[in-house]
Amino acid sequence: MASLLPFLGDEVTGKTVAIIGTGRIGLAMIKKCAGSTMNILCFDPAYENRDYIQGIQETMDLSFQRGISREKTSIRYTTLHEALSAADSSACMFLCCARARAPRRRIT
């Protein structure tokens, strides 16, 4: 058991994660985080897929009502500043964007 100790990670259930970009990649990441019963803060400057987010929230609520998950979780769109500041430091923040063919600027 001691040899497995370095490979054990933190518990993510109930943590808050920030997902920046809710395109195809971001929506797939939202599914994974919702399955791990995490609170999710979303930000996308171009498009907010509110129908998808509402469906995920309904699934989270039903999971809590039926006793499948022990903690009540939520998902919502928010500002970039709030998403980055409210996310738990031990949970990850995901930047979900497809690689552009000709990027104008690079963030370093």
FENNORLIN-V115738 format. One record per pair of residues at least 6 apart in sequence whose C-alpha atoms are under 8 Angstrom apart, sorted by the first residue. I is the first residue (numbers start at 1). J is the second residue. If there is no record, write none. Layout:
i:I j:J
i:I j:J
//
This chain:
i:10 j:90
i:12 j:36
i:12 j:37
i:12 j:38
i:12 j:91
i:13 j:36
i:13 j:37
i:13 j:38
i:14 j:37
i:14 j:38
i:14 j:39
i:14 j:71
i:14 j:73
i:15 j:38
i:15 j:39
i:15 j:87
i:15 j:88
i:15 j:91
i:16 j:38
i:16 j:39
i:16 j:40
i:16 j:41
i:16 j:86
i:16 j:87
i:16 j:88
i:16 j:91
i:17 j:33
i:17 j:38
i:17 j:39
i:17 j:40
i:17 j:41
i:17 j:87
i:17 j:88
i:17 j:91
i:17 j:92
i:17 j:93
i:17 j:94
i:18 j:40
i:18 j:41
i:18 j:42
i:18 j:43
i:18 j:83
i:18 j:84
i:18 j:87
i:18 j:92
i:18 j:93
i:18 j:94
i:19 j:26
i:19 j:29
i:19 j:30
i:19 j:40
i:19 j:41
i:19 j:42
i:19 j:43
i:19 j:83
i:19 j:93
i:19 j:94
i:19 j:95
i:19 j:96
i:20 j:26
i:20 j:42
i:20 j:43
i:20 j:44
i:20 j:80
i:20 j:93
i:20 j:94
i:20 j:95
i:20 j:96
i:21 j:42
i:21 j:43
i:21 j:44
i:21 j:45
i:21 j:95
i:21 j:96
i:21 j:97
i:22 j:42
i:22 j:43
i:22 j:44
i:22 j:47
i:22 j:48
i:22 j:49
i:22 j:96
i:23 j:96
i:23 j:97
i:25 j:96
i:25 j:97
i:25 j:98
i:26 j:95
i:26 j:96
i:26 j:97
i:30 j:40
i:31 j:56
i:33 j:39
i:33 j:40
i:34 j:40
i:34 j:56
i:34 j:60
i:37 j:60
i:37 j:69
i:37 j:71
i:37 j:73
i:38 j:73
i:38 j:74
i:39 j:73
i:39 j:74
i:39 j:75
i:40 j:74
i:40 j:75
i:40 j:76
i:41 j:75
i:41 j:76
i:41 j:77
i:41 j:78
i:41 j:83
i:41 j:87
i:42 j:75
i:42 j:76
i:42 j:77
i:42 j:78
i:42 j:83
i:43 j:77
i:43 j:78
i:43 j:79
i:43 j:80
i:43 j:83
i:48 j:77
i:53 j:75
i:53 j:76
i:56 j:75
i:57 j:74
i:57 j:75
i:60 j:72
i:60 j:73
i:60 j:74
i:61 j:72
i:61 j:73
i:63 j:69
i:64 j:70
i:64 j:71
i:64 j:72
i:84 j:93
i:87 j:93
//
